[in-house]
Amino acid sequence: MEKASKQVAWVTGAGKGIGRALAKRLSEEGWIVAASARTKDDLVTLEDEATPDRVHAFPLDITDATATEETIEKIETELGPLSLVVLNAGTYLPMSADTFDLKKFRLLVETNLIGTANGMAYVMPKFIDRKSGHIAVVGSLAGYRGLPTSAAYGATKAGLINMCEALRPELEHHGVRLTLINPGFVETPLTDKNDFPMPFLIPVDEAAERIARGLNGSAFEIAFPGRFAFLMKVLRIFPDWLFFKLTRRMMNE
């Protein structure tokens, strides 16, 4: 990523977890990073921890479309034109049939799906006009198929996957790259909420390393860990009777 020196990247959801680790990693690789999150204090500590003068805080609630547009304009005015955008902001709440909650469902949709769409809506026209730029969207392996307690979270991530699949060739036509990032279980404050075994759980710094490495490649999807991604991809082609037999067993464990 030496060629990234003095280029500007924008990372949303940079206050904690994957976004924070990735912002630090990109700053180490020479990027000037605009870091956004709702909690300003998280961004202040990020600035202190990252490579000096490489990370700049731009507090933002990504669900606010007007604020998103204004933040993008502010970033480009203060730091320069964006070259890379990583739309990572998202949240997670477990939800099953017994605990189905419309307010929580709406929160996940507004944050994970609409929030990402807000970023896309204001970044894509700029990149299309310039016939350059790279957009990365953070989905999840949970978006491959519906799993127990993921009725809301998985639905938002499946939506992001579908959106990226639709937009990839259209953006390529304009010279704009689109990458889909599908992590498995990563040690973050979000996965700390889980009270079940998480297979192939990896440290957040390893996740950031895999993402940074993948962004240098040309593949559409960055999916990890490899073995877990393979298993989830296999589930996508399972016949329904076999898939539901498996998920019923998961409920009973």
C-alpha positions as CSV (number, residue, x, y, z in Angstrom):
1,M,0.0,0.0,0.0
2,E,2.9,2.4,-0.4
3,K,1.1,4.0,-3.3
4,A,-1.6,5.0,-0.8
5,S,0.7,7.6,0.8
6,K,-1.2,10.9,1.2
7,Q,-4.4,9.4,-0.4
8,V,-7.5,9.8,1.7
9,A,-9.6,6.9,3.1
10,W,-12.9,7.2,5.0
11,V,-13.8,4.5,7.5
12,T,-17.2,4.5,9.2
13,G,-17.8,2.7,12.5
14,A,-14.2,3.5,13.4
15,G,-14.8,4.0,17.1
16,K,-14.6,0.3,18.0
17,G,-13.9,-3.2,16.7
18,I,-13.0,-3.8,13.1
19,G,-13.4,-0.2,12.0
20,R,-11.0,1.0,14.7
21,A,-8.4,-1.6,14.0
22,L,-8.7,-1.0,10.2
23,A,-8.3,2.7,10.6
24,K,-5.1,2.2,12.5
25,R,-3.8,-0.3,10.0
26,L,-4.5,2.0,7.0
27,S,-2.8,4.9,8.8
28,E,0.3,2.6,9.2
29,E,0.2,1.9,5.5
30,G,0.4,5.6,4.5
31,W,-3.3,6.5,4.2
32,I,-4.7,9.7,5.6
33,V,-7.8,8.3,7.3
34,A,-11.0,10.1,8.0
35,A,-12.6,8.2,10.9
36,S,-16.3,8.4,11.7
37,A,-18.3,7.0,14.6
38,R,-21.1,8.3,16.7
39,T,-19.0,8.5,19.9
40,K,-16.6,11.4,19.7
41,D,-14.5,10.2,22.6
42,D,-13.7,6.9,20.8
43,L,-12.4,8.9,17.8
44,V,-10.3,11.1,20.0
45,T,-8.5,8.1,21.6
46,L,-8.1,6.6,18.1
47,E,-6.3,9.7,16.9
48,D,-4.0,9.4,19.8
49,E,-3.3,5.7,19.2
50,A,-2.8,5.8,15.5
51,T,0.1,6.9,13.4
52,P,0.6,10.6,14.2
53,D,-1.3,13.1,12.0
54,R,-2.7,10.3,9.9
55,V,-6.2,9.7,11.5
56,H,-8.7,12.6,11.7
57,A,-12.0,12.4,13.6
58,F,-15.3,13.2,11.8
59,P,-18.1,12.3,14.3
60,L,-21.2,11.0,12.5
61,D,-24.4,9.1,13.0
62,I,-24.5,7.2,9.6
63,T,-28.3,6.9,9.9
64,D,-28.6,10.7,9.3
65,A,-28.5,11.1,5.6
66,T,-28.1,14.9,5.7
67,A,-25.2,14.6,8.2
68,T,-23.6,11.9,6.1
69,E,-23.6,14.2,3.0
70,E,-22.2,17.1,5.0
71,T,-19.5,14.9,6.6
72,I,-18.3,13.7,3.2
73,E,-18.1,17.2,1.9
74,K,-16.2,18.3,5.1
75,I,-13.7,15.4,4.7
76,E,-12.9,16.3,1.1
77,T,-12.6,20.0,1.9
78,E,-10.3,19.5,4.8
79,L,-8.3,16.4,3.7
80,G,-8.7,16.1,-0.1
81,P,-10.6,13.9,-2.5
82,L,-11.5,10.4,-1.2
83,S,-9.9,7.4,-2.8
84,L,-11.1,4.7,-0.6
85,V,-14.3,4.4,1.4
86,V,-14.9,1.6,3.9
87,L,-18.6,1.5,5.0
88,N,-18.2,-0.5,8.1
89,A,-20.7,1.1,10.6
90,G,-23.1,-1.4,12.0
91,T,-24.6,-3.0,15.1
92,Y,-25.8,-6.4,16.3
93,L,-28.6,-7.5,18.4
94,P,-29.6,-11.2,18.8
95,M,-33.3,-11.8,18.0
96,S,-35.3,-15.0,17.8
97,A,-39.0,-15.6,17.3
98,D,-39.5,-15.5,21.1
99,T,-37.7,-12.1,21.4
100,F,-38.7,-10.5,18.1
101,D,-38.9,-6.8,18.7
102,L,-39.9,-4.3,15.9
103,K,-38.0,-1.4,17.4
104,K,-34.8,-3.4,17.5
105,F,-35.4,-4.8,14.0
106,R,-35.8,-1.2,12.7
107,L,-32.7,-0.1,14.5
108,L,-30.6,-2.8,12.8
109,V,-32.1,-2.0,9.4
110,E,-31.6,1.8,9.8
111,T,-28.0,1.3,11.0
112,N,-26.6,-1.6,9.0
113,L,-28.6,-1.3,5.8
114,I,-29.9,2.3,5.4
115,G,-26.8,3.7,7.1
116,T,-24.6,2.0,4.5
117,A,-26.9,3.1,1.7
118,N,-26.6,6.7,2.9
119,G,-22.8,6.5,2.5
120,M,-23.2,4.9,-0.9
121,A,-25.7,7.5,-2.1
122,Y,-23.2,10.4,-1.6
123,V,-20.0,8.6,-2.5
124,M,-20.9,6.8,-5.7
125,P,-21.8,10.0,-7.7
126,K,-18.4,11.5,-6.8
127,F,-16.5,8.4,-7.8
128,I,-18.5,7.9,-11.0
129,D,-17.8,11.5,-12.0
130,R,-14.1,11.0,-11.4
131,K,-14.1,7.5,-13.0
132,S,-12.0,6.2,-10.1
133,G,-12.3,5.3,-6.4
134,H,-12.7,2.2,-4.3
135,I,-15.7,1.4,-2.1
136,A,-15.7,-1.4,0.4
137,V,-18.8,-2.6,2.2
138,V,-18.7,-4.7,5.4
139,G,-21.3,-7.4,5.4
140,S,-21.0,-10.7,7.3
141,L,-20.9,-14.4,6.7
142,A,-24.2,-14.3,8.6
143,G,-25.8,-12.9,5.5
144,Y,-25.4,-16.1,3.5
145,R,-28.3,-18.0,5.1
146,G,-30.8,-17.4,8.0
147,L,-29.4,-18.7,11.3
148,P,-31.0,-18.9,14.7
149,T,-31.1,-15.6,16.7
150,S,-30.0,-13.7,13.5
151,A,-33.4,-12.9,12.1
152,A,-32.7,-9.1,12.1
153,Y,-28.9,-8.9,11.8
154,G,-28.7,-11.6,9.1
155,A,-31.4,-9.9,7.1
156,T,-29.5,-6.6,7.0
157,K,-26.3,-8.3,6.0
158,A,-28.0,-10.4,3.3
159,G,-29.4,-7.1,1.9
160,L,-25.9,-5.6,1.8
161,I,-24.5,-8.7,0.0
162,N,-27.3,-8.5,-2.6
163,M,-26.8,-4.7,-3.0
164,C,-23.1,-5.1,-3.7
165,E,-23.6,-8.0,-6.2
166,A,-26.0,-5.7,-8.1
167,L,-23.8,-2.7,-8.1
168,R,-20.4,-4.3,-8.7
169,P,-20.6,-4.5,-12.6
170,E,-22.4,-1.2,-12.8
171,L,-19.7,0.6,-10.9
172,E,-17.0,-1.2,-12.8
173,H,-18.4,0.2,-16.0
174,H,-17.6,3.7,-14.5
175,G,-14.1,2.7,-13.4
176,V,-15.1,2.4,-9.7
177,R,-14.1,-0.7,-7.6
178,L,-16.5,-2.2,-5.2
179,T,-15.4,-4.8,-2.6
180,L,-17.6,-6.8,-0.3
181,I,-16.1,-7.8,3.1
182,N,-17.7,-10.7,4.8
183,P,-16.1,-11.5,8.2
184,G,-17.0,-14.4,10.4
185,F,-16.7,-14.1,14.2
186,V,-14.2,-11.4,15.3
187,E,-13.4,-10.4,18.8
188,T,-15.2,-7.1,19.2
189,P,-17.7,-5.5,21.6
190,L,-20.5,-6.8,19.4
191,T,-19.5,-10.5,19.6
192,D,-19.1,-10.0,23.3
193,K,-22.9,-10.1,23.4
194,N,-23.0,-13.7,22.2
195,D,-23.6,-16.4,24.8
196,F,-22.9,-19.3,22.4
197,P,-19.8,-20.9,21.0
198,M,-18.3,-18.9,18.1
199,P,-16.4,-21.1,15.7
200,F,-13.1,-19.9,14.3
201,L,-13.2,-16.7,16.4
202,I,-10.2,-14.4,15.4
203,P,-8.6,-11.3,17.0
204,V,-9.7,-8.0,15.6
205,D,-6.2,-7.0,14.5
206,E,-6.0,-10.2,12.4
207,A,-9.3,-9.2,10.8
208,A,-7.9,-5.8,10.0
209,E,-4.8,-7.4,8.5
210,R,-6.9,-9.6,6.3
211,I,-9.1,-6.8,5.1
212,A,-6.1,-4.5,4.4
213,R,-4.5,-7.2,2.4
214,G,-7.6,-8.0,0.5
215,L,-8.2,-4.4,-0.4
216,N,-5.0,-4.5,-2.4
217,G,-6.3,-7.4,-4.5
218,S,-8.9,-7.5,-7.3
219,A,-11.4,-10.0,-5.8
220,F,-14.9,-8.9,-5.3
221,E,-15.2,-10.6,-1.9
222,I,-13.0,-10.7,1.2
223,A,-14.4,-13.5,3.3
224,F,-12.7,-14.9,6.4
225,P,-11.7,-17.0,8.2
226,G,-11.3,-19.3,5.2
227,R,-12.6,-22.5,6.7
228,F,-15.7,-20.8,8.2
229,A,-16.3,-19.0,5.0
230,F,-16.1,-22.3,3.1
231,L,-18.6,-23.9,5.5
232,M,-21.0,-21.0,5.1
233,K,-20.8,-21.0,1.4
234,V,-21.6,-24.8,1.4
235,L,-24.7,-24.0,3.5
236,R,-25.9,-21.7,0.6
237,I,-26.3,-24.7,-1.6
238,F,-27.8,-27.1,1.0
239,P,-31.3,-28.2,0.1
240,D,-33.9,-26.7,2.5
241,W,-34.7,-29.9,4.3
242,L,-31.0,-30.5,5.2
243,F,-30.4,-26.9,6.1
244,F,-33.3,-26.8,8.5
245,K,-32.3,-30.1,10.0
246,L,-29.0,-28.5,10.9
247,T,-30.4,-25.3,12.3
248,R,-32.9,-27.2,14.4
249,R,-29.9,-29.0,16.0
250,M,-28.3,-25.6,16.6
251,M,-31.3,-24.5,18.5
252,N,-31.1,-27.5,20.8
253,E,-27.5,-27.2,21.6
